[in-house]
């Protein structure tokens, strides 16, 4: 019974991580490396 819940949780986590990485990559491609570094730094 725990398995589907755990699998679902990992799916959501993986999508969130991939989405965040995609946004950073897109920002880096558009604005250059220093822009992405500023975003990560906060």
Secondary structure, 3 states (H helix, E strand, C coil): CHHHHHHHHHHHHHHHHHHHHHHHHHHHHHHCHHHHHHHHHC
